[in-house]
Amino acid sequence: MTCLTSAAETERTWFDAEAEAAELNRLYDQNSAAGVLHAALKRFGDRFAVVSSFGAESAALLHIVSLVNTALPVIFLDTGKLFGDTKRYRDQLIKHLGLTNVQTLRPDPQDIATSDPKGVLWTSDTDQCCFNRKVLPLKRALAGYDAWASGRKRFHGNERASLKQFDHSDGRVKVNPLAYWTGDIVQTYLDEHNLPKHPLVAEGFASIGCMPCTDPVGESEDARSGRWAGRSKSECGIHLSLTQNISKLNKQNSQIRPLRTGDTS
């Protein structure tokens, strides 16, 4: 198990996330998923966390996390729109893997009361809905971290097709331990380690997010085609920079006073 270093050991007055990511790729590119996590923990200590949706493929990365350090912070965003199956699956995996530091975050009630009091914003503005329920809560949660990992993979396509194991956004290093894994590798890993599968996978859900914006997919369809089906949207926003998110919202709401990054604290 890798030990977490103290915050003081990893604290810095100036942090160049782009340079950090470049150096980590130089040192550890093509390393194993566990090797990438070990490298991140060595570099960032307790200023490093994992963000997980506890979705269709999540058990693979979370199993590797459990082998590296069961106390590693794992952030789970409960948007208020998730499938009940997802939250039950979260609880099942926590127990199965022995994870001891899973942190469930929820949107600020005031943000929701102001922008989505009836809970139907997703029907008219999915970007604003994701911004309120995912982007803002995660931004606040990551305030004490210099780096965070997720289960993004190149085979997901679109913006993810050229992923490296380390990249950067909003002044933080983003760690992608499974960047080079294929769908077959994921399934083989889940089977070999007899990991519990999300119950909705058996119903044809290949990528699982919020209930209103997630649909099952056919065997020949892309794994993420069931997310925001029929829309041009392909990312919920947490994997876009804050500037990119605000730019999208301002374009869609051009008659409203433009948002600025200072409005999101």
C-alpha angles and dihedrals in degrees: 000000000000113000120229114237121221122271089245091060092055099035115117136179094217126029127186104194093183092054091044092053092048092051093047091050089050091053102036110020112140090017120140119273090252090048091053091051092048090050092051092048091048091051101039106022113186090355088077127085141168123235115207134178091197085229136145097304101024098102091071096061093036091053089054089048089054090054093049100042127336089202095059108124111257114192118207120188113216099193096183088246101074126123112262085231090064094056092046089048089051090056091046094051094045090057095040094050098035094235109174105184109049109147118200114208128193133191120269105268090222092056090053095043090053102042106022110021093154095043094235101105089113089071093063109020117021093173093056090044092053091044092056098039101036116009099049096043091049093046089056094044093052094054091104097045135083096193140020136187133215138173098257115146135189094238089066086077131203111067090357097059095094099038120151123202090255127033135147143235136165092006095306135102113243114210121208107185093173097042094123098040118114125216090257092053090051093051093045090051093049091050097044092052094041091233120178113256127221105264092231092062088076088057094056101267107141098172119028127201132134116351099240093051101040126086134174117258134218122251093257095045127100112267093242097043090098092064113095089346113204093020131098090235116112104163129048093222104256089097093051122079118258088248091054091049094050092046091055092049093047092051091052094045101038093151092060126078104276118256118239129197090254089062092068102062 
